Amino acid sequence: MELPKYILGDNTDFPNAIYVIHTEFPRFIINLENDEVEWMEEFDDEDQKELEAETENLIQQATEFYDREVARYEEE
C-alpha cells in the first residue's frame, strides 16, 4: 500500500489535539496543539546529525500540510 507523506489524525480522548503523521523517514507524529514530536524511528549518531538539520523543515511542512487541508475543508 502506498501512503501519503502526511496524514491528519485526531482522537476523542484528546479533543484539543490535532496530529500530523509523517510516514516517510524519519517517521514522526507531531501534536499541533503543543508542537510535541514523537519519533517512530531509532537514530544512530549519524542519523541524529541529519535529523537535527532537517527537523525544522519537516515540522514546517507538516504545519503547511495541516493548513492546506483545513483550508480545503472550509471551502466546501
Jmol script that loads the backbone (N, CA, C; Angstrom):
load data "model"
ATOM      1  N   MET A   1       0.843  -1.171   0.000  1.00  0.00           N
ATOM      2  CA  MET A   1       0.000   0.000   0.000  1.00  0.00           C
ATOM      3  C   MET A   1       0.893   1.240   0.000  1.00  0.00           C
ATOM      4  N   GLU A   2       0.547   2.192  -0.824  1.00  0.00           N
ATOM      5  CA  GLU A   2       1.272   3.453  -0.855  1.00  0.00           C
ATOM      6  C   GLU A   2       0.567   4.454   0.050  1.00  0.00           C
ATOM      7  N   LEU A   3       1.305   5.050   0.957  1.00  0.00           N
ATOM      8  CA  LEU A   3       0.743   6.019   1.886  1.00  0.00           C
ATOM      9  C   LEU A   3       1.129   7.429   1.458  1.00  0.00           C
ATOM     10  N   PRO A   4       0.256   8.406   1.737  1.00  0.00           N
ATOM     11  CA  PRO A   4       0.662   9.795   1.512  1.00  0.00           C
ATOM     12  C   PRO A   4       1.758  10.175   2.497  1.00  0.00           C
ATOM     13  N   LYS A   5       2.513  11.197   2.156  1.00  0.00           N
ATOM     14  CA  LYS A   5       3.619  11.625   3.008  1.00  0.00           C
ATOM     15  C   LYS A   5       3.124  12.107   4.371  1.00  0.00           C
ATOM     16  N   TYR A   6       1.973  12.795   4.391  1.00  0.00           N
ATOM     17  CA  TYR A   6       1.391  13.302   5.632  1.00  0.00           C
ATOM     18  C   TYR A   6      -0.039  12.815   5.764  1.00  0.00           C
ATOM     19  N   ILE A   7      -0.447  12.521   6.998  1.00  0.00           N
ATOM     20  CA  ILE A   7      -1.799  12.085   7.303  1.00  0.00           C
ATOM     21  C   ILE A   7      -2.259  12.858   8.536  1.00  0.00           C
ATOM     22  N   LEU A   8      -3.511  13.348   8.516  1.00  0.00           N
ATOM     23  CA  LEU A   8      -4.095  14.000   9.688  1.00  0.00           C
ATOM     24  C   LEU A   8      -4.689  12.950  10.611  1.00  0.00           C
ATOM     25  N   GLY A   9      -4.625  13.191  11.907  1.00  0.00           N
ATOM     26  CA  GLY A   9      -5.218  12.278  12.864  1.00  0.00           C
ATOM     27  C   GLY A   9      -5.796  13.036  14.043  1.00  0.00           C
ATOM     28  N   ASP A  10      -6.829  12.463  14.642  1.00  0.00           N
ATOM     29  CA  ASP A  10      -7.364  13.015  15.875  1.00  0.00           C
ATOM     30  C   ASP A  10      -7.852  11.860  16.746  1.00  0.00           C
ATOM     31  N   ASN A  11      -8.218  12.183  17.972  1.00  0.00           N
ATOM     32  CA  ASN A  11      -8.647  11.168  18.916  1.00  0.00           C
ATOM     33  C   ASN A  11      -9.561  11.834  19.926  1.00  0.00           C
ATOM     34  N   THR A  12     -10.738  11.257  20.156  1.00  0.00           N
ATOM     35  CA  THR A  12     -11.698  11.867  21.073  1.00  0.00           C
ATOM     36  C   THR A  12     -11.212  11.882  22.520  1.00  0.00           C
ATOM     37  N   ASP A  13     -10.233  11.051  22.853  1.00  0.00           N
ATOM     38  CA  ASP A  13      -9.657  11.086  24.200  1.00  0.00           C
ATOM     39  C   ASP A  13      -8.811  12.346  24.411  1.00  0.00           C
ATOM     40  N   PHE A  14      -8.392  12.977  23.320  1.00  0.00           N
ATOM     41  CA  PHE A  14      -7.592  14.201  23.356  1.00  0.00           C
ATOM     42  C   PHE A  14      -8.261  15.223  22.439  1.00  0.00           C
ATOM     43  N   PRO A  15      -9.379  15.814  22.869  1.00  0.00           N
ATOM     44  CA  PRO A  15     -10.212  16.615  21.969  1.00  0.00           C
ATOM     45  C   PRO A  15      -9.541  17.864  21.404  1.00  0.00           C
ATOM     46  N   ASN A  16      -8.523  18.398  22.053  1.00  0.00           N
ATOM     47  CA  ASN A  16      -7.868  19.602  21.552  1.00  0.00           C
ATOM     48  C   ASN A  16      -6.662  19.300  20.678  1.00  0.00           C
ATOM     49  N   ALA A  17      -6.235  18.059  20.657  1.00  0.00           N
ATOM     50  CA  ALA A  17      -5.040  17.688  19.911  1.00  0.00           C
ATOM     51  C   ALA A  17      -5.378  17.399  18.454  1.00  0.00           C
ATOM     52  N   ILE A  18      -4.510  17.858  17.577  1.00  0.00           N
ATOM     53  CA  ILE A  18      -4.581  17.523  16.157  1.00  0.00           C
ATOM     54  C   ILE A  18      -3.198  16.998  15.792  1.00  0.00           C
ATOM     55  N   TYR A  19      -3.178  15.819  15.215  1.00  0.00           N
ATOM     56  CA  TYR A  19      -1.917  15.159  14.903  1.00  0.00           C
ATOM     57  C   TYR A  19      -1.672  15.166  13.394  1.00  0.00           C
ATOM     58  N   VAL A  20      -0.411  15.361  13.038  1.00  0.00           N
ATOM     59  CA  VAL A  20       0.030  15.149  11.667  1.00  0.00           C
ATOM     60  C   VAL A  20       1.062  14.037  11.729  1.00  0.00           C
ATOM     61  N   ILE A  21       0.836  12.991  10.936  1.00  0.00           N
ATOM     62  CA  ILE A  21       1.726  11.837  10.900  1.00  0.00           C
ATOM     63  C   ILE A  21       2.561  11.931   9.630  1.00  0.00           C
ATOM     64  N   HIS A  22       3.867  11.898   9.786  1.00  0.00           N
ATOM     65  CA  HIS A  22       4.802  11.903   8.656  1.00  0.00           C
ATOM     66  C   HIS A  22       5.203  10.453   8.424  1.00  0.00           C
ATOM     67  N   THR A  23       4.901   9.910   7.251  1.00  0.00           N
ATOM     68  CA  THR A  23       5.044   8.477   7.005  1.00  0.00           C
ATOM     69  C   THR A  23       6.363   8.074   6.361  1.00  0.00           C
ATOM     70  N   GLU A  24       7.196   9.046   5.995  1.00  0.00           N
ATOM     71  CA  GLU A  24       8.482   8.734   5.371  1.00  0.00           C
ATOM     72  C   GLU A  24       9.596   8.956   6.391  1.00  0.00           C
ATOM     73  N   PHE A  25      10.779   8.415   6.091  1.00  0.00           N
ATOM     74  CA  PHE A  25      11.905   8.590   7.015  1.00  0.00           C
ATOM     75  C   PHE A  25      12.282  10.057   7.106  1.00  0.00           C
ATOM     76  N   PRO A  26      12.463  10.573   8.268  1.00  0.00           N
ATOM     77  CA  PRO A  26      12.244   9.967   9.570  1.00  0.00           C
ATOM     78  C   PRO A  26      10.771  10.085   9.967  1.00  0.00           C
ATOM     79  N   ARG A  27      10.155   8.967  10.267  1.00  0.00           N
ATOM     80  CA  ARG A  27       8.725   8.947  10.605  1.00  0.00           C
ATOM     81  C   ARG A  27       8.511   9.578  11.977  1.00  0.00           C
ATOM     82  N   PHE A  28       7.459  10.413  12.057  1.00  0.00           N
ATOM     83  CA  PHE A  28       7.134  11.045  13.330  1.00  0.00           C
ATOM     84  C   PHE A  28       5.665  11.433  13.348  1.00  0.00           C
ATOM     85  N   ILE A  29       5.188  11.741  14.553  1.00  0.00           N
ATOM     86  CA  ILE A  29       3.860  12.302  14.755  1.00  0.00           C
ATOM     87  C   ILE A  29       4.060  13.601  15.510  1.00  0.00           C
ATOM     88  N   ILE A  30       3.448  14.675  15.016  1.00  0.00           N
ATOM     89  CA  ILE A  30       3.505  15.954  15.722  1.00  0.00           C
ATOM     90  C   ILE A  30       2.105  16.304  16.199  1.00  0.00           C
ATOM     91  N   ASN A  31       2.022  16.722  17.433  1.00  0.00           N
ATOM     92  CA  ASN A  31       0.782  17.204  18.015  1.00  0.00           C
ATOM     93  C   ASN A  31       0.788  18.720  17.817  1.00  0.00           C
ATOM     94  N   LEU A  32      -0.064  19.232  16.946  1.00  0.00           N
ATOM     95  CA  LEU A  32      -0.058  20.656  16.639  1.00  0.00           C
ATOM     96  C   LEU A  32      -0.584  21.513  17.783  1.00  0.00           C
ATOM     97  N   GLU A  33      -1.229  20.892  18.754  1.00  0.00           N
ATOM     98  CA  GLU A  33      -1.707  21.639  19.921  1.00  0.00           C
ATOM     99  C   GLU A  33      -0.527  22.206  20.716  1.00  0.00           C
ATOM    100  N   ASN A  34       0.539  21.411  20.850  1.00  0.00           N
ATOM    101  CA  ASN A  34       1.673  21.834  21.669  1.00  0.00           C
ATOM    102  C   ASN A  34       3.032  21.633  20.988  1.00  0.00           C
ATOM    103  N   ASP A  35       3.021  21.257  19.706  1.00  0.00           N
ATOM    104  CA  ASP A  35       4.230  21.028  18.905  1.00  0.00           C
ATOM    105  C   ASP A  35       5.118  19.905  19.437  1.00  0.00           C
ATOM    106  N   GLU A  36       4.551  19.016  20.249  1.00  0.00           N
ATOM    107  CA  GLU A  36       5.304  17.864  20.740  1.00  0.00           C
ATOM    108  C   GLU A  36       5.481  16.868  19.587  1.00  0.00           C
ATOM    109  N   VAL A  37       6.688  16.354  19.446  1.00  0.00           N
ATOM    110  CA  VAL A  37       7.015  15.408  18.368  1.00  0.00           C
ATOM    111  C   VAL A  37       7.366  14.061  18.972  1.00  0.00           C
ATOM    112  N   GLU A  38       6.769  13.021  18.424  1.00  0.00           N
ATOM    113  CA  GLU A  38       7.087  11.645  18.805  1.00  0.00           C
ATOM    114  C   GLU A  38       7.724  10.975  17.594  1.00  0.00           C
ATOM    115  N   TRP A  39       8.991  10.592  17.737  1.00  0.00           N
ATOM    116  CA  TRP A  39       9.711   9.947  16.637  1.00  0.00           C
ATOM    117  C   TRP A  39       9.394   8.463  16.629  1.00  0.00           C
ATOM    118  N   MET A  40       9.188   7.905  15.466  1.00  0.00           N
ATOM    119  CA  MET A  40       8.879   6.486  15.321  1.00  0.00           C
ATOM    120  C   MET A  40      10.070   5.745  14.717  1.00  0.00           C
ATOM    121  N   GLU A  41      11.245   6.254  14.983  1.00  0.00           N
ATOM    122  CA  GLU A  41      12.494   5.698  14.463  1.00  0.00           C
ATOM    123  C   GLU A  41      13.517   5.635  15.594  1.00  0.00           C
ATOM    124  N   GLU A  42      14.473   4.763  15.423  1.00  0.00           N
ATOM    125  CA  GLU A  42      15.659   4.745  16.274  1.00  0.00           C
ATOM    126  C   GLU A  42      16.774   5.406  15.468  1.00  0.00           C
ATOM    127  N   PHE A  43      17.564   6.270  16.101  1.00  0.00           N
ATOM    128  CA  PHE A  43      18.582   7.017  15.382  1.00  0.00           C
ATOM    129  C   PHE A  43      19.968   6.699  15.923  1.00  0.00           C
ATOM    130  N   ASP A  44      20.919   6.539  15.004  1.00  0.00           N
ATOM    131  CA  ASP A  44      22.313   6.451  15.421  1.00  0.00           C
ATOM    132  C   ASP A  44      22.902   7.861  15.357  1.00  0.00           C
ATOM    133  N   ASP A  45      24.179   8.009  15.700  1.00  0.00           N
ATOM    134  CA  ASP A  45      24.791   9.341  15.767  1.00  0.00           C
ATOM    135  C   ASP A  45      24.755  10.055  14.418  1.00  0.00           C
ATOM    136  N   GLU A  46      24.982   9.336  13.337  1.00  0.00           N
ATOM    137  CA  GLU A  46      24.968   9.947  12.004  1.00  0.00           C
ATOM    138  C   GLU A  46      23.557  10.423  11.655  1.00  0.00           C
ATOM    139  N   ASP A  47      22.563   9.586  11.931  1.00  0.00           N
ATOM    140  CA  ASP A  47      21.174   9.971  11.677  1.00  0.00           C
ATOM    141  C   ASP A  47      20.795  11.189  12.515  1.00  0.00           C
ATOM    142  N   GLN A  48      21.277  11.235  13.748  1.00  0.00           N
ATOM    143  CA  GLN A  48      20.943  12.330  14.656  1.00  0.00           C
ATOM    144  C   GLN A  48      21.385  13.667  14.071  1.00  0.00           C
ATOM    145  N   LYS A  49      22.568  13.719  13.478  1.00  0.00           N
ATOM    146  CA  LYS A  49      23.064  14.962  12.879  1.00  0.00           C
ATOM    147  C   LYS A  49      22.187  15.384  11.711  1.00  0.00           C
ATOM    148  N   GLU A  50      21.822  14.434  10.858  1.00  0.00           N
ATOM    149  CA  GLU A  50      20.948  14.726   9.723  1.00  0.00           C
ATOM    150  C   GLU A  50      19.569  15.164  10.212  1.00  0.00           C
ATOM    151  N   LEU A  51      19.079  14.501  11.219  1.00  0.00           N
ATOM    152  CA  LEU A  51      17.764  14.808  11.775  1.00  0.00           C
ATOM    153  C   LEU A  51      17.710  16.230  12.318  1.00  0.00           C
ATOM    154  N   GLU A  52      18.721  16.631  13.042  1.00  0.00           N
ATOM    155  CA  GLU A  52      18.757  17.976  13.605  1.00  0.00           C
ATOM    156  C   GLU A  52      18.691  19.028  12.508  1.00  0.00           C
ATOM    157  N   ALA A  53      19.367  18.772  11.399  1.00  0.00           N
ATOM    158  CA  ALA A  53      19.371  19.725  10.292  1.00  0.00           C
ATOM    159  C   ALA A  53      18.028  19.771   9.579  1.00  0.00           C
ATOM    160  N   GLU A  54      17.306  18.677   9.539  1.00  0.00           N
ATOM    161  CA  GLU A  54      16.075  18.562   8.765  1.00  0.00           C
ATOM    162  C   GLU A  54      14.797  18.769   9.582  1.00  0.00           C
ATOM    163  N   THR A  55      14.876  18.671  10.907  1.00  0.00           N
ATOM    164  CA  THR A  55      13.681  18.697  11.751  1.00  0.00           C
ATOM    165  C   THR A  55      12.827  19.940  11.543  1.00  0.00           C
ATOM    166  N   GLU A  56      13.418  21.087  11.576  1.00  0.00           N
ATOM    167  CA  GLU A  56      12.650  22.331  11.424  1.00  0.00           C
ATOM    168  C   GLU A  56      11.893  22.345  10.100  1.00  0.00           C
ATOM    169  N   ASN A  57      12.541  21.921   9.033  1.00  0.00           N
ATOM    170  CA  ASN A  57      11.910  21.877   7.719  1.00  0.00           C
ATOM    171  C   ASN A  57      10.733  20.900   7.699  1.00  0.00           C
ATOM    172  N   LEU A  58      10.913  19.716   8.280  1.00  0.00           N
ATOM    173  CA  LEU A  58       9.844  18.712   8.295  1.00  0.00           C
ATOM    174  C   LEU A  58       8.638  19.192   9.100  1.00  0.00           C
ATOM    175  N   ILE A  59       8.878  19.832  10.217  1.00  0.00           N
ATOM    176  CA  ILE A  59       7.776  20.332  11.037  1.00  0.00           C
ATOM    177  C   ILE A  59       7.059  21.467  10.315  1.00  0.00           C
ATOM    178  N   GLN A  60       7.793  22.325   9.629  1.00  0.00           N
ATOM    179  CA  GLN A  60       7.167  23.386   8.840  1.00  0.00           C
ATOM    180  C   GLN A  60       6.291  22.788   7.745  1.00  0.00           C
ATOM    181  N   GLN A  61       6.782  21.747   7.069  1.00  0.00           N
ATOM    182  CA  GLN A  61       5.990  21.086   6.030  1.00  0.00           C
ATOM    183  C   GLN A  61       4.728  20.457   6.620  1.00  0.00           C
ATOM    184  N   ALA A  62       4.832  19.870   7.779  1.00  0.00           N
ATOM    185  CA  ALA A  62       3.664  19.261   8.434  1.00  0.00           C
ATOM    186  C   ALA A  62       2.625  20.320   8.762  1.00  0.00           C
ATOM    187  N   THR A  63       3.067  21.468   9.244  1.00  0.00           N
ATOM    188  CA  THR A  63       2.152  22.557   9.567  1.00  0.00           C
ATOM    189  C   THR A  63       1.492  23.106   8.306  1.00  0.00           C
ATOM    190  N   GLU A  64       2.256  23.251   7.241  1.00  0.00           N
ATOM    191  CA  GLU A  64       1.697  23.723   5.972  1.00  0.00           C
ATOM    192  C   GLU A  64       0.679  22.723   5.419  1.00  0.00           C
ATOM    193  N   PHE A  65       0.971  21.435   5.557  1.00  0.00           N
ATOM    194  CA  PHE A  65       0.023  20.405   5.135  1.00  0.00           C
ATOM    195  C   PHE A  65      -1.289  20.570   5.896  1.00  0.00           C
ATOM    196  N   TYR A  66      -1.224  20.730   7.201  1.00  0.00           N
ATOM    197  CA  TYR A  66      -2.432  20.902   8.008  1.00  0.00           C
ATOM    198  C   TYR A  66      -3.207  22.138   7.556  1.00  0.00           C
ATOM    199  N   ASP A  67      -2.530  23.260   7.393  1.00  0.00           N
ATOM    200  CA  ASP A  67      -3.194  24.493   6.969  1.00  0.00           C
ATOM    201  C   ASP A  67      -3.887  24.314   5.621  1.00  0.00           C
ATOM    202  N   ARG A  68      -3.238  23.630   4.703  1.00  0.00           N
ATOM    203  CA  ARG A  68      -3.822  23.366   3.382  1.00  0.00           C
ATOM    204  C   ARG A  68      -5.070  22.504   3.497  1.00  0.00           C
ATOM    205  N   GLU A  69      -5.001  21.460   4.299  1.00  0.00           N
ATOM    206  CA  GLU A  69      -6.140  20.562   4.469  1.00  0.00           C
ATOM    207  C   GLU A  69      -7.330  21.283   5.100  1.00  0.00           C
ATOM    208  N   VAL A  70      -7.071  22.092   6.122  1.00  0.00           N
ATOM    209  CA  VAL A  70      -8.149  22.825   6.775  1.00  0.00           C
ATOM    210  C   VAL A  70      -8.779  23.810   5.802  1.00  0.00           C
ATOM    211  N   ALA A  71      -7.961  24.491   5.011  1.00  0.00           N
ATOM    212  CA  ALA A  71      -8.494  25.433   4.025  1.00  0.00           C
ATOM    213  C   ALA A  71      -9.394  24.718   3.030  1.00  0.00           C
ATOM    214  N   ARG A  72      -9.039  23.519   2.630  1.00  0.00           N
ATOM    215  CA  ARG A  72      -9.850  22.757   1.686  1.00  0.00           C
ATOM    216  C   ARG A  72     -11.197  22.376   2.313  1.00  0.00           C
ATOM    217  N   TYR A  73     -11.196  22.026   3.587  1.00  0.00           N
ATOM    218  CA  TYR A  73     -12.465  21.702   4.266  1.00  0.00           C
ATOM    219  C   TYR A  73     -13.359  22.929   4.356  1.00  0.00           C
ATOM    220  N   GLU A  74     -12.746  24.071   4.617  1.00  0.00           N
ATOM    221  CA  GLU A  74     -13.516  25.302   4.775  1.00  0.00           C
ATOM    222  C   GLU A  74     -14.121  25.762   3.455  1.00  0.00           C
ATOM    223  N   GLU A  75     -13.517  25.389   2.321  1.00  0.00           N
ATOM    224  CA  GLU A  75     -14.024  25.765   1.005  1.00  0.00           C
ATOM    225  C   GLU A  75     -15.312  25.035   0.667  1.00  0.00           C
ATOM    226  N   GLU A  76     -15.498  23.883   1.248  1.00  0.00           N
ATOM    227  CA  GLU A  76     -16.675  23.055   0.903  1.00  0.00           C
ATOM    228  C   GLU A  76     -17.942  23.620   1.448  1.00  0.00           C
TER     229      GLU A  76
END
end "model"
wireframe off; spacefill off
backbone 0.3
color backbone group
